[in-house]
Amino acid sequence: MAEEAAPIRFGILGCAEVARKVSRAITLSPNATLYAVGSRSLDKATKFAASNGFPPHAKVYGSYEGVIEDPEVDAVYVPLPTSLHVQWAVLAAQKKKHLLLEKPVALNVHDLHKILEACESNGLQYMDATMWMHHPRTTQMFHFLSDPQQFGRLQSVHATSTYAVTPYFLENDIRVKPELDALGALGDTGWYCVRAILWASNYELPKSARALHKPTYNDAGVILACAASLSWEDDKVATFYCSFFTNVSMDIIVMGTKGSLRVHDYIIPNQEKEARFSTSSNSNWLELSLGWAPNPSDHVVYNDLPQEVHMVKEFARLVGAIKYNNSKPEDTWPIISRKTQLVIDAVKTSIDNGLEPVEIKG
């Protein structure tokens, strides 16, 4: 194999459930390969590699250090608890490993800055693992939102991300432990909502955020459900709701002066190989308000590869361009991550300050 075509060698830090999905994506991606996995338990790492498609030559380590110290590892995927991200992401960057970081990427923007600075100073590619961003449907939906004749000017966005958890989850999952993932539902499901709102607004930061009501907490003070509103200088508005108590919901409603977009499964499509959304443009009432004219249009996007494979492919492509062609890291992904974290931080501050509005400064 010519060097320029050699796949990017991934190491994985930890054996979280989501790492199984990303391991599969790396296996399916033509420009990536599973090369190493590390866990605090060698036995756990060995079992993870055996059950998740790692090739026979893959390295298995009983520590995270083993992966980031391995000179053959090009990039690391980090699905560790959020409280550990800044430590291990910075160490990985110092060892010249490109970084695919699971969301939420940090507990606050101060920690994220440390991660991004470590990547930038070492000439490394950074990307957060918000998988739906890479689905072909997302591109098609954005084309519609960018059409001044079909959509017009953005007026409002509403996003949800919810799922009903089990009693076991509420007692044991890292997402309800303040020492592991202190942001709780705001960091987990709220991250998707905030990213969707920023995506729909072409990543224009809102001027302010305000929590809409007192969140639901567990006994340890971790947020289990919350809602917030965002506003812009030009009077655009957005709202979102995230929860560990509500039936699965992954909705985006985007409204413009001339059209609207609706999607019911933006985070995880109902079917792996096809994804749907609906649009309406320049609509009005029929005679006696008996219906719409024209009716909303339904769209289906077919894809051979799951969205997480598209994510890995794109990340590996960027890493390969740096490794083989001396390209510069793509800065779009760090900028988007930072803006998402800024909004999350503002909502958290509003919650902590008794639901007062909080200015968002870029």
Disulfide bonds with the S-S distance in Angstrom:
none
